[in-house]
Every structure is written in structure tokens, then in C-alpha cells.
Amino acid sequence: MENRNLKDAKRREAFYHVEQKRILYKALLKDRGLSHRIRFEMCLKLNALPRASARVKIQNRCVLTGRAKAVLRKFKISRICMRELVAYGALPGVTKSSW
């Protein structure tokens, strides 16, 4: 659990460090007014950026269990943990509904 959360935290940090470069390279790559050589160089620089710094590598994880699926963004916990915490009354303002 800890390892998965730490790994994701490192990916988020890498993303924030490289985000501006990635945006710049993509903008220059899409600019049709530039020469092919410059655009090709931007393509190479974009490919040289670390893969772990890509936005798609970032995944929302439960802070309690490290689960990657069914994570509620507002609480940053999975639906299973959410259900348990609501049943215990540990989340203020949230009640378990029944009908």
C-alpha cells in the first residue's frame, strides 16, 4: 500500500516539474509556421522527457488502502473505505442511506 502511494507521489512530482516543458514542446510541435527541422527537434525533446512524468501515468489512489479503482475524488478514499467510515460515523455530515 505505502509503496504504491509513494510511487504515485513521485510520478505527480515528476509531472509538475516537467509540465511546462511538455506544454511548450507540444505547442511548438503543432505550430505549422515553423520549419520541419525545428518541429522535428521539438518532437525529439518531447520524446526524451521521462515517461513517468506523463499525465496519464498519474492515478488517483485511496490514501488509506492504496486502491486505484473506485476512488472518490472529494474524499480521496475508495468506495469500500467510504462505506466502512460512513457506517462507523467517522465522516461528519455523511450518513448512510437506506430505503
C-alpha positions in Angstrom: 0.0 0.0 0.0 2.6 2.5 1.0 4.8 1.7 -1.9 2.0 2.3 -4.4 1.2 5.7 -2.8 4.8 6.7 -2.7 5.3 5.7 -6.4 2.2 7.7 -7.4 3.5 10.7 -5.4 6.8 10.5 -7.2 5.0 10.5 -10.5 3.0 13.5 -9.5 6.1 15.4 -8.5 7.8 14.5 -11.8 4.8 15.6 -13.7 4.8 19.0 -12.0 8.5 19.5 -12.7 8.2 18.7 -16.4 4.7 20.1 -17.1 5.8 23.5 -18.5 8.4 22.0 -20.8 5.9 19.4 -22.1 3.3 22.2 -22.9 6.0 24.3 -24.6 7.2 21.4 -26.8 3.7 20.4 -27.8 2.8 24.0 -28.7 5.9 24.3 -30.9 5.3 20.9 -32.4 1.8 21.9 -33.5 2.9 25.3 -35.0 2.8 24.8 -38.7 4.6 28.1 -39.3 7.9 26.7 -38.0 10.3 24.7 -40.2 10.2 21.0 -40.3 13.6 20.8 -38.7 12.6 22.8 -35.6 9.4 20.8 -35.2 11.3 17.6 -35.5 13.7 18.8 -32.8 10.7 19.5 -30.5 9.4 16.0 -31.2 12.8 14.5 -30.1 12.8 16.7 -27.0 9.3 15.7 -26.2 10.2 12.0 -26.6 13.2 12.5 -24.4 11.1 13.5 -21.4 10.7 10.8 -18.8 7.7 8.6 -19.2 6.9 8.7 -15.5 6.2 12.4 -15.9 3.3 12.0 -18.3 -0.2 13.0 -17.1 -1.7 9.6 -17.9 0.6 7.9 -15.5 -0.9 9.7 -12.6 -3.7 7.7 -10.9 -6.0 8.6 -8.1 -5.4 6.2 -5.2 -7.1 5.7 -1.8 -5.0 7.3 0.9 -5.9 4.5 3.3 -5.5 1.3 1.3 -3.8 2.4 -1.9 -6.6 1.0 -4.1 -6.7 2.5 -7.5 -10.3 1.7 -8.6 -13.5 3.4 -7.4 -11.8 6.3 -5.6 -14.0 9.2 -4.7 -12.2 12.4 -5.6 -13.8 14.5 -2.9 -12.7 12.3 0.0 -9.6 10.6 -1.7 -10.7 7.2 -0.4 -12.1 4.2 -2.2 -15.8 3.3 -2.1 -15.1 0.4 0.3 -13.3 2.6 2.9 -16.0 5.2 2.4 -18.7 2.6 3.2 -16.9 1.5 6.4 -16.3 5.0 7.6 -19.9 6.1 7.0 -21.1 3.0 8.8 -19.0 3.9 11.8 -20.0 7.6 11.6 -16.4 8.7 11.2 -17.2 11.1 8.4 -19.1 14.2 9.7 -22.0 15.3 7.6 -22.3 12.0 5.7 -25.0 9.5 6.6 -25.7 6.0 5.3 -28.9 6.0 3.3 -31.4 3.2 3.4 -34.8 2.9 1.7 
